[in-house]
Structure formats: structure tokens, C-alpha cells
Amino acid sequence: MAFYKGEDRNQAGASSLPAPQPSTTESAAKTLPGSDPNLIKVFDEFGRELFITKEHWRINVLPGSLKSNWDHPEKLYGVVVGSLNDGFFQDVLVAAQHLQCIDPNRARGACTYAIVLMKNNRLDEAEAVIRSHIQAHGEVGYILTNLAKVFAARNEMQKAFDTLWHALELDPNQDNGLAWYAILCREQSGSSGWDQALARVAALPNSWRAQIWLARQALEAHNLEAALGYYDQALLRIGETVPSDALMQIGGDLGKHGHLKESIELTEPRFVPQLHGLAVGNNLIKAHLDLGQLEAARKTLDQLYSLNPTSAVSGAL
């Protein structure tokens, strides 16, 4: 029996890798929330939901999945990232090395292989892979973030800190890199270190993610005016197309603090159903419903339903 497991894994579990795009032929799957962490949700060829153990997946399913996707970089990448999240570090070592050779996204291929090497405690080899890529193709933010992780694994913390900052200079909007930098600053300077870290990154050219986090803290301090200022700055720098996670955080944070009107005003004009989907659409629907704007909520629901009837929020209105 064939099993299909989704590949829409969060990049945090893959140590600063760009998130893989989910396959259009495979259903999304996640470990059952609040249940046995050793169980994995899968779907059979008829679309029926099943649960199998991680060990069964590792022994009986993963090898076939790697083989069938061996020469398909996008799908192979998804399988490798999913396996990293499941803790199958040794099982995908050869596949990650192969991916580095065939991936047209050279930075992603090198980074994936380096991360797998790190997970297998082969730090010198991981560093060599990253440095070889940098020498051949130049510096990329998330590549340097993972080089910093190599230094941190060796407990070379100053070297890790300096490398991480340079990574943020290249790309200040790395989710994992920004969070790690703020955590390190908080460990060094106490609670004020977090704020100072965000402010420092926000001052970099093209930074917008730090501003969104600063806005969250302003909302927690009941300073809506400051939060809106940060949002304006972030959205101006982002430009026309706002990433889903950014728009979801903006709408969600404003809604959480009761600023429903502002949540709608900032997110609705930028909402693209095909891009933002349920993540942002649900925030809009809830804000409209809480304000008693039933027709506006229904309009958003209809937009989502037209994309995929099975994933829309049925029965919301």
C-alpha cells in the first residue's frame, strides 16, 4: 500500500532552510497534535487518513520515497526536510549529498547538505560545504546563519554571534536568524537585550520583519500608535506583495489586542486569496464577524471557498 505524507514543513525545524513548497499531488500531513509523538499521519492512495509509527515510516516508506524522488530536486528536498523534522538524520545523509549535486537552487542544496551533516555531528564537513559554496557563489544570508550554527555547535559563541550579525546584514528578514539573534542578545543583556536587538536589525536597510515584532511589543504595551508606525514602515519596505506569515501576524496581533478595525484596514487591501489562503483569510473573517460585518465576512469566505472547497471554513456563516 502506498502512503503519502505532506511536505509542508516549517523551516524552523530545518535550521534556517527556506520552507519547501508542498507537492500538489500529496496531502498535507502532520504529527497528530496532543497525541503520541511517535505517530505520523499519512494518507493512502484512496485519500484515507491513517496513522503509522515513525519507525514504520523510516523502515518501510522513507527509502521508497527517497528512491522515487531521487531525480526530482523539489520533491527530494521536501522529503529530506520532513525527515530532519522527524529525527531521521542518518537516513537522509546520502540523499542530501545527492540533492546538493542536482538542485538548481545551489544555495538551498548546499545548505540542506550542511544541515544534515551538522545533525550527524560532522561539523568540519558541514563548514567545508558552506565555505565551498560561498567561495563559488558568494554569500547568502541563510547560508551564513547556518555557518553560525556550526560555530555555536562548537561553542565558539563570539564567532557565531559575529557571523549571525553579518547574515542579518545580508538578509535582515530571516525569521530564524532574527529570532536567534534576539535570543542571544537577551541572554547577554537581559530583557532589554531583546528590544535592543530588534531595534538594531530594524535599522538595517530593507528590514521589515523586526518592525513587525516591534509592533507586537508596542501592542502589548498598549501603544497602538507606535505599533501602527512600525507596521507602516514594514509594509512600505515590503512593497506590493506581503508574505503570508507577515500579513497573518499583523492581522492576528491587532485582532488579539482588540484593534479589529485596524486589523482589517491593514490586511484586507493586501489580501490575495491565492497567496495568503486560510492563514490570513481566517483572521479577516473573524475580525469582520466580531464587528458584525456579516457580508464582508461572507465575501472573504467565498474567496477562500472558490480556491479549494474542501479547505475553506465551511459553516462559518
N, C-alpha and C positions, 0 to 999 in steps of 0.2 A: 504494500500500500504506500502510495506517495504522500508525503507530508509537505505542507507549505508553511513557512514561517516568515513573518514580516521582517523587513529590514530597516524600518524607520526608527533607527536607534538614535538616542540622544548623544551629541558629540562629547558631552562631559565624560561619559563612560569610556571614551576612546582617547582621552588625554589630548584634547585640543585638535582633534581632527575635524574637518568640515563634515557636517552631517550628511550621510548618504541619502540619496533620493530613493523613496520606496518604489519597488517594482510595480508596474501596472498589472502584472499577472499574478501577483502574490498578495494575500490578505495580510493586514497588519496584525502583529501578534506581540503580546507582552506577557511577562510572568503574571500569574493570577494575583491580583492585589490582595494583601492581607491573608494569604494562604501559604502553603508550603513553598519556600523559595526554590526548592529543587524541582518544581513542576514548571513546564513550559506549555503555553497554549499554542496549539497548531490547528491547521485545517486540512482535512483530507481532500482528495480530488473532487469530491462532491460538495465541498464547502461546509462540511460538518465540523463543528468545534470539538476538539479533543484535547486532553492533557496527557503529556508523557513526561517521564523524568529527564532531567538534564543528561544523566548518564546514558540513557537510551538514545537521546538525540545525538550525543557525542559519538557513540559507537556505531549506531545503525543508520543515522541520517546525515550527519555532517560530512563524512567522507564522500558520499554521493553528491551532496550539494556542492562541495568544492570541485569535484570532477566535472559535473555538468556545467559549471560556470567558469571553468578554468581559463577559457579564452575570451571571456566577456568581462572587461575591467570593471564596469559599473556594478554588475551583479556580484562579481567576486569581491569587490570592495565591501559591499553590503554584508556578505557572508562573514568576511574577516572581522568587521566591526562588531557584528552581532555576537560572534564567538568571543571576542575580547570582553564584551559585557557579561557573557556567561561564564567567564573564567577559563576558557579553553585556550590558554596561551601557547602551549606546546603544539597543539593540534593544527594551528594555522601558521606555523613558522615558515614552512616551505611555500605555502600559498602566498604569504605576504612577500616573500622574496621574489616569487614569480610575478606578483602584481607590480612590484617596482619596475620590472623589466617591460611590462606590456601596457602599463597605464599611460594614456596620453596626457593625463594631468600629472606631470613629472613630480611636482611638489607633493601632491597627495600620495603618490606611490611611495616616494622616499620616506615621507612622514609615517605612513602606515607601517612600513617595514621597520623603521626605527622604534616605533612604539612597541611592536611585537617583540623586538629584541630587548627593549627595556623590561617588558613584562616577564621575560625569561631571564632577567638579571644579567644580560650580556651588554653591559653598559659601554664598554670600549667600542664594541661593534656598532652599537646604536649611534654613538658620537661620530664614528667614522662615516657612517651612511649619511648623516646630516651634513657633516662638513664637506663631503664629496659633492653632495647636491648643491650646497651653497657655492662651492668653487665653480661648478659647471653652470649654474643657472641664476646665481645671485640670492640675496636674502629675501625671505618672505616672513611675515610676522609670526604665523603659527608654527613655521619650521623652527624659528628661534625660540619660541615658547617651549617647544619640546626639547631643544638643546638645553634650555634652563632646567628642565625636569631631569635631564641626565646629571647635571651638576648637583641638583638637590638630592638625587638618589645617592650620590657620593658624599653628601653632607658638605659640599662646597657652597655654602649658602650665599656668601657675598658674590661669588661668581654667578650663581643662579639669579640673584637679585638684579645684578647689573645687566645680565643677558635678557632677563624678562623685561626690564625697562626699555631696552633697545627694541625688543619685539613690539612693545606697545608704541614706541615712536614710529615704527613702520606701519602698524595697524592698531590704532587705539581702541577699536571696537570689537576686539576678540572677547567673547563672553568669558571663556575660561581664564584667559590670560589676565583680563581686568580683575576678575574675582580673586584670583590667586595673588595678584599684586596688592590688592586692598587688604587681604588677609595677612600677608607678610608685614605690611605697614602697621596694621593693628597689633600684631604680635610684638613689633618693635616699640611702638609709641602709645599703646593703649587704645581706648575707644576713639580718641581724636585722630589716630593714625588712619582709620578707615576714611573719614571725611577728607583728610588731607590728601590721601591717595587719589580719591575720586576727583578732587579739585585739580590736582596736578595733571591727571590724564585729560580732564575736560579742557585744559588749556592747550592741549596739543592740536595742531591743525587737523581738521576733518573728524575730530572726536564728536560722537553723539551718544554713545551708549552710557558713558559716565554721567552725562547730563540727565538721562532718564533715571538713573539710580539716585542722583542728587535730588531730582524732583520727588522721588518716593520718600526720601528722608524729609524733605520740606513738607510733604503732606502729613507725615507722621508727627511733625512739629506744628501742625495746624496752620501752615503758612501757604495758602493756596496761591497767593500772588507770586511768591518765589517759585513754586512748582510750575506754574504756567510759563514763567520766564524761561525756566530750564527746558520745558517742552518746546517752546517756540524756537529756541536756539538749536535744539536737537533736530527738529523737523526741517528747519531751514538747511541744515547741513546734510541731512539725509537726501533731500530732494523729492522728486515726484513719487517714486516707488518706495514705500516704507516696508521693511521686513516684518514678517508676521509676528515674530516674538516681540519686536519693539512696539508695534501697534497694540498687541494684546496686553502688554504691560502698561502702556499709557492708559488705555480704556479701563483695564481692570483695577489699577491703582486708584484712579479717580473715582470709579464706581464704589470701590471698597470704602472710601472715605466720604461717601455721600454726595459727591460732586457729579451728579448724573448728567446735568445739562452740559457741563464742560467736557465730560467723557464723550458724549455724542458729538459735540461740536468739533472735537479734535479728531475723532476716529471715523465718523461716518463719511465725510468727504473724501477720505483716503482709503476707504474700504473697497477692495477689489475681490469679489467673491471667489474667483478662480485662483487667486493667490493666497488670500487670507483664510478662507474657509470657515470652519466651525470655531477655530481658536478666537478669532476676532468677532465673528458673527454672533456667537452666543453672548458676548459682552454687550453688543448693541441691542440684541433682543431683550436682555434682562433690563438694561437701562430704560428702554422705551416702555416696557411693561410696568416697571416701578414708577414711571411718571404717568402711567395711564394712557400712553400713546399706542393704542392697540393696532391701528392701521399701519403705523411706521414699523412696529414690531413684525406685523404680518408681512410687510414688504421685504424685510430682511430675511425672514424665514422662507419666503417664496424664492428669493435669490439663491439661498443655500439648497433648497429642495430641487431647483432646476439643475443644479450641478450633479447631485447624487441623491436620489430619493431615499436610499437606504441609510444614509448617514445624516440626513437632516434631522432637526429636532421635531419629531412628529408629536402631534398632540399638544404643542406648546400653547396654541391659541384655541 
